Amino acid sequence: MSKVYARRRLSILAAFTGLIAMAGIFTGPTASAALPTPVSAATARTYLASLSVKTENRTGYNRDLFPTWITISGTCNTREYVIKRDGSNVVTNSACTATSGSWYSVYDGATWTAASDLDIDHLVPLAEAWDSGAGAWTTAQRQAFANDVTRPQLIAVTDNVNQQKSDQDPAEWMPPLSSYACTYVRAWVQVKYYYNLAVDSAEKAKLSSVLSGC
C-alpha cells in the first residue's frame, strides 16, 4: 500500500468519525421524559390571566391527604407507569418494577440507568396545590390530582433535584436546565388552570415573565 493511499484512507476515516460525532451532538440524549405535551405559550398566557390571585394558606396540610400511588394499568402503579413511560428501552418484571433502562432528566440534563436514581415529581407540588385550593377538595379529588398521568403533572427526574425543588413554586425554584423553563411554566399553568387552583402574586409575576420569552 502506497504512503499516499494510506494517508488518504486515514483522512477519509477521520472525516467519517467526525461526522458520526457530529450526528451524536445533533441527536442529543437517547432517553427523554415523555411528559404529556403542555399547552402552547399563548394558551398558557390566556389561562394565567384567568387564574385567581390569592394568598396561600397551608393550614391543615398533610401529604397523606393526597393518596399515592394507585394502580394505573395492569400491575403498574403510578410511579411504575411514569418510570416506564419516561425512559428508553425500559424492561420491567411481572410486578412492573423497572429492571433496566435509560432515563434522561429534563430538569438537569442528567442520564441515569437505574430507576432508583429517579423521583416522580408532582410538577405542581401537593403542598402547593393544597395552598392554592385543594384543601377544599374531597380525598377522591386529591387522589386524582396526585396520580394524574393525563395532564403534564408527573415526570421522572433526578431524585436529588426533585428533593431540592420540594414544594416550591416557580417564583422560588425553576429547573436548573434553563432550556426547559418554557415547557415547565406552560405545564404549571395548564395544571393549575385545569384544577382551578389559584396563584399568589409572586408566582404569577414569575410565570408571566418566563412566558413572555417563550
FENKA-V668344 format. One line per field, one symbol per residue. phi: phi as a letter, one per 40 degrees, with the letter a starting at -180 (. if undefined). psi: psi as a letter, one per 20 degrees, with the letter a starting at -180 (. if undefined). A space follows every 10 residues. Layout:
phi: ???
psi: ???
//
This chain:
phi: .ccccccccc cccccccccc cccccccgcc bbcbdddccc cccccccccc ccbaccbcdg cadccbcacb cbafcccddc ccdcccbbfc bbcccgccba ibbbcccbgc bbbbcccbbc ccdcdccccd dciccccccc ccccccbcbc ccbbacbddc cccccfbccc cbabddcccc dccccccdcc cccccfccbc ccccccdccc ccbc
psi: pqhggghggh gggggghhhg ghhhghhbqi pqplppprrr hgghhgghhi qqoqpqojpj pphiinpqqr pgpcjpaggh ghgggirplp pqaijjppir apppoihijq pqjphijqqo pogoqghhgg hjiihirrhh hhgggikojg rmhpqprpgh ghhhgckqrh ihpqphohii gggghggggg ghggjlqrqr gggggggggg hhj.
//
